[in-house]
């Protein structure tokens, strides 16, 4: 009963919430985080002074409680809503054989779509019109299957690049949803293969899908049949990579064979992705990977290292 109330409340407030900050060309949510960090740091420093200790500690507790309460009201309780897998007619466990067949299918789809997108002077895929990708995502929000989503699509464009993009590149974080401002954020420094699908993923959070792998699945539904080729290629490529990650422990030779059969253009995109990740590896990546795992597991989700729930949804839907 309580979960249904919070679902209703999110639906009730999400359009005015998104409109409230969507007109700003920058991320107001990121600025709020910076100001919050400054206030907490100041309060922590002053707490070491004996005469200010009680006041500083009380200030910290008040701020933390206000933000935690606001987070739970506007977002946190949505992690407990009915999982999408329960809405599908079939709920079978994923089989490697089916995953392999689907991987080969998406390999061919990627090859075909990749021929029609733009690339830079190095032959790497580039998004030439991100605004049209974002508008297409809003359009696709209205076309989601009703058996999976009955959530309204406000058609408010509140997708912004993060002010923390330089730091994000070293953390492995591709994007995030800000529940306090209803903004969808993405890292604009990412290779273009990541950006359209990451944007679709974060926009799925704006619709009200809290679980990470469900947001992946809804993002997949937005992109896989899109007429926007940038969005479609990014989605198909994400889907192929997710299937290969699922298969690799069982049959690494199959995965090697699929990668070997990438088109030359896809191989260039893969090489650029890998070089980007390699250049930005470090302790921040490990730290945020660890903390993200804890966050996911504390919110009724699998850790960040597994894509099995997305594969569950994908294989049952594709049947």
C-alpha positions in Angstrom: 0.0 0.0 0.0 2.8 2.4 0.9 4.8 1.6 -2.2 1.7 2.3 -4.3 1.4 5.7 -2.6 5.0 6.6 -3.4 4.5 5.5 -7.0 1.4 7.7 -7.3 3.3 10.6 -5.7 6.2 10.3 -8.1 3.8 10.3 -11.1 1.9 13.3 -9.6 5.0 15.4 -9.1 7.4 14.4 -11.9 6.3 16.7 -14.6 6.3 20.0 -12.6 9.5 18.8 -10.9 11.3 18.3 -14.2 9.9 21.6 -15.6 11.1 23.5 -12.5 14.8 23.2 -13.5 14.7 22.1 -17.2 14.9 25.6 -18.6 18.4 26.1 -17.0 21.2 25.3 -19.5 23.4 23.9 -16.7 22.9 21.3 -14.0 21.5 23.0 -10.9 21.6 19.6 -9.2 25.4 19.6 -9.5 25.6 23.0 -8.0 23.5 21.9 -5.1 25.8 19.0 -4.5 28.8 21.3 -4.5 27.2 23.7 -2.0 26.2 20.8 0.2 29.7 19.5 0.1 31.1 22.9 1.1 28.6 23.3 4.0 29.3 19.8 5.3 33.0 20.3 5.1 32.8 23.6 6.9 30.6 22.0 9.6 33.0 19.1 10.0 36.1 21.5 10.3 34.3 23.7 12.9 33.2 20.6 14.9 36.9 20.2 15.9 36.6 23.5 17.8 35.3 22.9 21.2 33.0 25.9 21.4 31.4 25.2 18.1 31.3 21.4 18.4 27.7 20.9 19.4 26.3 23.4 16.9 28.3 21.9 14.0 27.3 18.3 14.8 23.7 19.3 15.0 23.9 21.2 11.7 25.4 18.1 10.0 22.7 15.8 11.4 19.9 18.2 10.3 21.3 18.5 6.8 21.9 14.8 6.4 18.4 13.9 7.7 16.7 16.5 5.4 18.5 15.2 2.3 17.9 11.6 3.3 14.2 12.2 3.9 13.8 14.1 0.7 15.6 11.4 -1.2 13.3 8.6 0.1 10.2 10.6 -0.6 11.1 11.6 -4.1 13.0 8.5 -5.2 14.2 5.9 -2.7 10.9 4.1 -2.2 10.6 3.4 -5.9 13.3 0.7 -5.6 10.5 -1.4 -4.0 8.0 -1.2 -6.8 6.9 -4.3 -8.7 9.9 -5.6 -10.8 9.4 -5.5 -14.6 10.2 -9.2 -14.8 6.8 -9.9 -13.1 5.0 -8.1 -15.9 6.4 -10.3 -18.6 4.4 -13.3 -19.7 7.5 -15.6 -19.4 9.9 -15.5 -16.5 12.3 -18.2 -17.5 15.9 -18.1 -16.4 18.3 -17.1 -19.2 20.0 -19.9 -21.2 23.4 -19.5 -22.7 22.1 -21.0 -26.0 19.5 -18.3 -26.3 22.0 -15.6 -25.3 24.4 -16.8 -28.0 21.7 -16.7 -30.7 20.7 -13.2 -29.7 24.3 -12.1 -29.6 24.8 -13.2 -33.2 21.5 -11.4 -34.1 22.7 -8.1 -32.5 26.2 -8.5 -34.1 24.5 -8.4 -37.5 22.2 -5.5 -36.5 25.3 -3.5 -35.2 27.1 -4.2 -38.4 24.2 -2.9 -40.5 23.4 0.2 -38.4 27.1 1.1 -38.1 27.3 1.6 -41.9 24.8 4.5 -41.7 26.2 6.6 -38.8 28.8 9.3 -38.9 32.4 9.0 -37.9 35.4 11.3 -37.3 38.6 11.6 -39.2 39.9 8.6 -37.3 37.0 6.5 -38.4 35.4 6.5 -34.9 31.7 6.8 -34.4 30.5 10.3 -33.4 27.1 11.7 -32.5 26.6 14.7 -34.7 23.3 16.0 -33.3 22.8 15.1 -29.6 19.7 17.3 -29.4 17.9 15.2 -31.9 18.9 12.0 -30.0 17.4 13.5 -26.8 14.2 14.5 -28.6 13.9 11.0 -30.0 14.3 9.6 -26.5 11.3 11.7 -25.4 9.3 10.5 -28.3 10.2 6.9 -27.6 9.1 7.3 -24.0 5.5 7.6 -25.3 5.8 4.3 -27.3 6.8 1.9 -24.5 4.7 -1.3 -24.3 1.8 -0.8 -21.9 2.4 -4.2 -20.3 5.8 -2.9 -19.2 5.2 0.8 -18.5 2.0 2.6 -17.7 4.0 5.6 -16.6 3.2 9.0 -18.2 5.9 10.6 -20.3 5.9 14.3 -19.6 7.9 15.2 -22.7 10.1 17.6 -20.7 13.7 17.8 -21.9 15.8 17.9 -18.8 18.9 16.0 -19.9 22.2 17.8 -19.1 25.9 17.1 -19.2 27.4 16.8 -15.8 29.6 19.5 -14.4 31.7 16.7 -12.9 32.6 15.2 -16.2 36.4 15.3 -15.7 36.1 13.4 -12.4 33.4 11.0 -13.7 35.7 9.8 -16.5 38.0 8.4 -13.7 35.1 6.8 -11.7 33.5 4.5 -14.3 30.2 6.5 -13.8 28.5 7.1 -17.1 25.6 9.2 -15.9 23.2 9.6 -13.0 19.8 10.8 -12.1 19.4 13.6 -9.6 16.3 13.0 -7.5 16.4 16.4 -6.0 16.1 18.3 -9.3 14.8 15.5 -11.6 17.7 16.1 -14.0 19.3 13.4 -16.0 23.0 13.8 -16.2 25.6 12.2 -18.5 29.3 12.4 -18.9 30.0 14.4 -22.1 33.6 13.2 -22.3 32.5 9.6 -22.9 33.1 7.9 -26.3 30.0 8.5 -28.5 29.2 4.8 -28.4 28.2 5.3 -24.7 26.4 8.6 -24.8 23.0 8.0 -26.6 22.2 4.8 -24.6 23.4 6.4 -21.3 21.1 9.3 -22.0 18.2 6.9 -22.6 19.1 5.0 -19.4 19.0 8.2 -17.3 15.7 9.3 -18.9 14.3 5.9 -17.8 15.0 7.0 -14.3 13.1 10.2 -15.0 10.1 8.1 -15.9 10.2 6.4 -12.6 12.3 3.2 -13.1 14.7 3.2 -10.2 16.5 -0.2 -10.5 19.6 0.2 -12.7 19.1 -2.9 -14.9 15.4 -2.0 -15.4 16.5 1.4 -16.5 18.9 -0.4 -18.9 16.0 -2.5 -20.2 13.6 0.5 -20.7 16.5 2.4 -22.4 16.9 -0.6 -24.6 13.2 -0.5 -25.5 13.6 3.2 -26.4 16.6 2.7 -28.6 16.3 -0.7 -30.3 13.5 0.3 -32.8 14.4 4.0 -33.0 14.6 5.8 -36.3 17.5 7.8 -34.9 20.5 5.8 -36.1 22.9 7.2 -33.4 20.5 6.0 -30.6 19.8 2.7 -32.3 23.5 1.9 -32.9 24.5 2.8 -29.3 21.6 0.7 -28.0 22.4 -2.3 -30.2 26.1 -2.1 -29.3 25.3 -1.9 -25.6 23.0 -4.9 -25.9 25.6 -6.9 -27.7 28.3 -6.1 -25.1 25.9 -7.1 -22.3 25.2 -10.4 -23.9 28.9 -11.1 -24.4 29.6 -10.3 -20.7 26.9 -12.8 -19.8 28.3 -15.5 -22.0 32.0 -15.0 -21.5 32.4 -17.1 -18.3 30.6 -20.0 -19.9 32.1 -19.8 -23.4 35.0 -17.4 -23.8 35.9 -18.8 -27.2 32.4 -17.9 -28.5 32.9 -14.3 -27.3 36.3 -14.1 -29.0 34.7 -15.4 -32.2 32.0 -12.7 -32.1 34.5 -9.9 -31.4 36.7 -11.2 -34.3 33.7 -10.9 -36.5 33.0 -7.2 -35.7 33.1 -5.1 -38.7 36.2 -2.9 -39.2 34.3 0.1 -38.1 33.0 -1.6 -34.9 36.5 -2.7 -34.1 37.7 0.9 -34.3 34.9 1.9 -31.9 35.8 -0.9 -29.5 39.4 0.0 -29.6 38.6 3.6 -28.8 36.3 2.6 -25.9 39.1 0.4 -24.5 41.7 3.1 -24.8 39.4 5.6 -23.1 38.8 3.2 -20.2 42.5 2.3 -19.9 43.5 6.0 -19.8 41.1 6.6 -16.9 41.7 3.6 -14.7 42.9 4.2 -11.2 42.0 4.2 -7.5 38.9 6.4 -8.1 37.5 3.8 -10.5 38.0 1.0 -7.9 36.6 3.2 -5.1 33.4 4.2 -6.9 33.0 0.7 -8.2 33.0 -0.6 -4.6 30.7 2.1 -3.2 28.3 1.7 -6.2 28.1 -2.0 -5.4 27.2 -1.2 -1.8 24.6 1.3 -3.0 22.9 -1.1 -5.4 22.8 -3.9 -3.0 21.3 -1.7 -0.3 18.5 -0.8 -2.7 17.3 -4.3 -3.6 19.6 -4.7 -6.6 22.4 -6.8 -7.8 25.9 -5.4 -7.7 27.3 -3.3 -10.6 29.4 -6.1 -11.9 26.5 -8.3 -13.1 24.1 -7.7 -16.0 22.1 -10.9 -15.4 18.8 -9.1 -14.5 19.0 -7.1 -17.7 19.7 -10.3 -19.6 16.7 -12.0 -17.8 14.5 -9.2 -19.1 16.0 -9.1 -22.5 15.7 -12.8 -23.2 12.2 -13.1 -21.8 11.1 -10.1 -23.8 12.8 -11.1 -27.1 11.0 -14.5 -27.0 
